[in-house]
Amino acid sequence: MILSRVFRGALFCLLVAAWSGVGAAQSVILDLPRQSQRAQVTQRIGITDITINYHRPLVNNRKVWDGLVPYGQVWRAGANENTTISFSDPVTIEGKALDKGTYGLHMIPAADQWTIIFSKNSTSWGSFTYKDAEDALRVTVRPAAAEMHNALTYDFDNVQPNSAVVTMAWEKVAVPFKVEVDVHEVVEASMKKQLRGLGQYTWEGWDEGANYLLGEKIALEDGLTYANKSIENEDRFDNEMTKSKVLAALNRKDEAAAAEKKALDLANPLQVHIYARGLQGEKRNDEAFAIFRENAKKHPDQWFVHSGLARMYCSQGKFDDAAREMKAALAGAPENQKTYVQGLVKKLESKQDINQ
């Protein structure tokens, strides 16, 4: 009987809290519609996920700021249970470090400056039991004028490769705070962890890791290690070429040239052709043309080697020779390529440069 009275008393307090928070009683027993409906928004920065779970109170013609939500008092930054924000990796908030995890999100509003609070307690109802001793971080930001938002809204703005701005907007006020991620550090640590799993037994996993480091121009010695690990699993054109590019980035030119030669020796005719086209795109025409010629000599029966020769002749202003080679390519091209190649033939016959 005593426990029953205690339960009913606690239930009454929750109902009163719900009533005062949204203007009408909310169910705490059954799953029923709420006036402040639940929402979730997620943004990935690099490989780091940021997720906000919240409830969306409506303005409903009420005075919100310094009215429904008093200035100078801790506010739940939403409605009902804690608004929470989760980070799958460590981040910085307005330049201040915050570890990965899930936090209760609270705010202290004021006319010209807001305090954003990240609490280690993320499981309470609203801010009624908030304790500053549980703060993981506080930052201060400036609010801004916004278009009317009847429903409280969280969004991610100004998304960059390593950052985004989280914005809470309600009524005609927006409150932004910047979240940044050390993407390179996070990804490098993640790759090392992943490559201790099943990925370590594939050539693709190590090759992807090496190419990421190469593309970002970071940890190139690790990139070379990854390329070699990939080759240990299966020696292929792909990973030998990756190794060549990493060595070139390390300014080890002779070793890069040796790896490139080995890659081309392992390549099939189409891979050779595509690589030469890539050299053309890098304006390394002499190297590209040498490869086009060698590929045509070894594989004269492949239609695309004639396309390569046509591009070489075109760059030299030999349009008749180029058109002849492109017609040879057209004769052997697969059906899904014929229209494209026919267009190149017409351009060459009109003395147009097809390499631009």
Residue pairs with C-beta under 8 A, 6 or more apart in sequence:
11 28
14 28
14 125
15 25
15 26
15 28
17 125
17 126
17 128
18 25
18 26
18 28
18 80
19 25
19 26
21 36
21 57
21 76
21 79
21 80
21 126
22 34
22 35
22 36
22 57
22 79
22 80
23 35
23 60
24 35
26 32
26 34
26 35
26 80
27 34
34 55
34 80
35 57
35 58
36 55
36 56
36 57
36 58
36 78
36 79
36 80
36 152
37 55
37 56
38 53
38 54
38 55
38 56
38 80
39 53
39 54
39 55
39 56
39 154
40 51
40 52
40 53
40 54
41 51
41 52
41 154
41 155
41 156
42 49
42 50
42 51
42 52
43 49
43 50
43 156
43 159
43 164
44 50
45 159
45 160
45 161
45 162
45 163
45 164
45 179
45 180
45 181
45 183
46 161
46 162
46 181
46 183
46 186
46 187
47 89
47 183
47 186
47 187
47 190
48 87
48 88
48 89
48 91
48 181
48 183
48 186
49 86
49 87
49 88
50 85
50 86
50 87
50 88
50 91
50 156
50 164
50 166
50 179
51 85
51 86
52 83
52 84
52 85
52 86
52 105
52 154
52 166
53 83
53 84
53 86
54 77
54 78
54 79
54 83
54 84
54 105
54 152
54 154
55 78
55 79
55 80
55 81
55 83
56 78
56 79
56 151
56 152
56 153
57 78
57 79
57 151
57 152
57 170
58 150
58 151
58 152
59 148
59 149
59 150
59 151
59 170
59 171
60 150
62 68
64 170
64 171
64 173
65 71
65 109
65 171
65 173
66 109
66 111
69 75
69 109
70 109
71 109
71 110
71 111
72 108
72 109
72 110
73 108
74 106
74 107
74 108
74 117
74 127
74 130
75 106
75 107
75 108
75 109
75 127
76 82
76 83
76 106
76 126
76 127
77 83
77 105
77 106
77 107
77 168
78 105
78 152
79 126
79 152
80 125
80 126
81 123
81 124
81 125
81 126
82 104
82 105
82 119
82 121
82 122
82 123
82 124
82 125
82 126
83 104
83 105
83 106
84 102
84 103
84 104
84 105
84 122
85 102
85 103
85 105
85 118
85 166
86 101
86 102
86 103
87 98
87 99
87 100
87 101
87 179
88 100
89 100
89 181
89 186
90 97
90 98
90 99
90 100
90 181
90 182
90 186
91 97
91 98
91 100
91 179
91 180
91 181
92 98
92 179
92 180
92 181
93 116
93 118
93 137
93 139
93 177
93 178
93 179
94 116
94 139
94 140
94 141
94 177
94 178
95 178
95 180
96 137
96 139
98 118
98 136
98 137
99 136
101 136
102 122
103 118
103 119
103 120
103 122
103 136
104 117
104 118
104 119
104 120
104 121
104 122
104 123
104 124
104 130
105 116
105 117
105 118
105 119
106 116
106 117
106 119
106 127
106 130
107 114
107 115
107 116
107 117
107 168
107 175
108 114
108 115
108 117
109 143
109 175
112 142
112 143
113 140
113 141
113 142
113 143
114 140
114 141
114 142
114 143
114 175
115 138
115 139
115 140
116 138
116 139
116 140
116 141
116 175
116 177
117 130
117 132
117 135
117 137
117 138
118 135
118 136
118 137
118 138
119 130
119 134
119 135
119 136
120 134
120 135
120 136
121 129
121 130
121 131
121 134
124 130
139 177
141 175
141 176
141 177
143 173
143 174
143 175
144 173
144 174
144 175
144 176
145 172
145 173
145 174
146 169
146 172
146 173
146 174
147 172
148 171
148 172
149 169
149 170
149 171
149 172
151 170
152 168
152 169
152 170
153 168
153 169
153 170
154 166
154 167
154 168
154 169
155 166
155 167
155 169
156 164
156 165
156 166
156 167
157 164
157 165
157 166
157 167
157 176
158 164
158 165
161 183
162 180
162 181
162 182
162 183
163 178
163 179
163 180
163 181
164 178
164 179
165 176
165 177
165 178
165 179
166 176
166 177
166 178
166 179
167 174
167 175
167 176
168 174
168 175
168 176
169 175
184 216
184 218
187 212
188 213
188 218
188 219
188 222
191 209
191 212
194 205
195 205
195 206
195 209
195 226
195 229
199 205
199 206
200 206
200 229
201 233
202 233
203 230
203 231
203 233
203 234
203 236
203 238
203 239
204 230
205 230
206 226
206 227
206 229
206 230
206 233
206 239
207 226
207 227
207 230
207 238
207 239
207 242
209 223
209 226
210 223
210 224
210 226
210 227
210 230
210 239
210 242
210 243
210 246
211 223
211 242
213 219
213 220
213 222
213 223
213 226
213 246
214 220
214 223
214 242
214 245
214 246
214 249
217 249
220 246
220 249
220 250
221 250
223 246
223 249
224 243
224 246
224 247
224 250
227 239
227 242
227 243
227 246
228 243
230 239
230 242
231 239
231 240
231 243
235 266
236 266
237 263
237 264
237 266
237 267
237 268
237 271
238 263
240 259
240 260
240 262
240 263
240 266
241 259
241 260
241 263
241 275
243 259
243 263
244 256
244 257
244 259
244 260
244 263
245 256
247 253
247 255
247 256
247 259
248 256
264 272
264 275
264 291
267 275
269 295
269 298
269 299
269 302
269 304
269 305
270 302
270 304
272 291
272 294
272 295
273 292
273 295
273 302
273 304
273 305
273 307
273 308
275 291
276 287
276 288
276 289
276 291
276 292
276 295
276 308
277 288
277 308
277 311
279 285
279 287
279 288
279 291
280 288
280 311
280 355
285 315
288 312
289 312
289 315
291 308
292 305
292 308
292 309
292 311
292 312
293 309
293 312
295 302
295 305
295 308
296 305
296 306
296 308
296 309
299 305
301 332
302 332
303 328
303 329
303 330
303 331
303 332
303 333
303 334
304 329
304 333
306 325
306 326
306 328
306 329
306 332
307 325
307 326
307 329
307 341
307 344
309 322
309 325
310 321
310 322
310 323
310 324
310 325
310 326
310 329
310 344
310 348
310 354
311 322
311 354
311 355
312 322
313 319
313 321
313 322
313 325
314 322
314 348
314 353
314 354
314 355
315 353
315 355
319 348
319 349
319 351
322 348
322 354
323 345
323 348
323 349
326 341
326 344
326 345
326 348
326 354
327 345
329 341
330 338
330 341
330 342
330 345
333 341
344 354
347 354
348 354
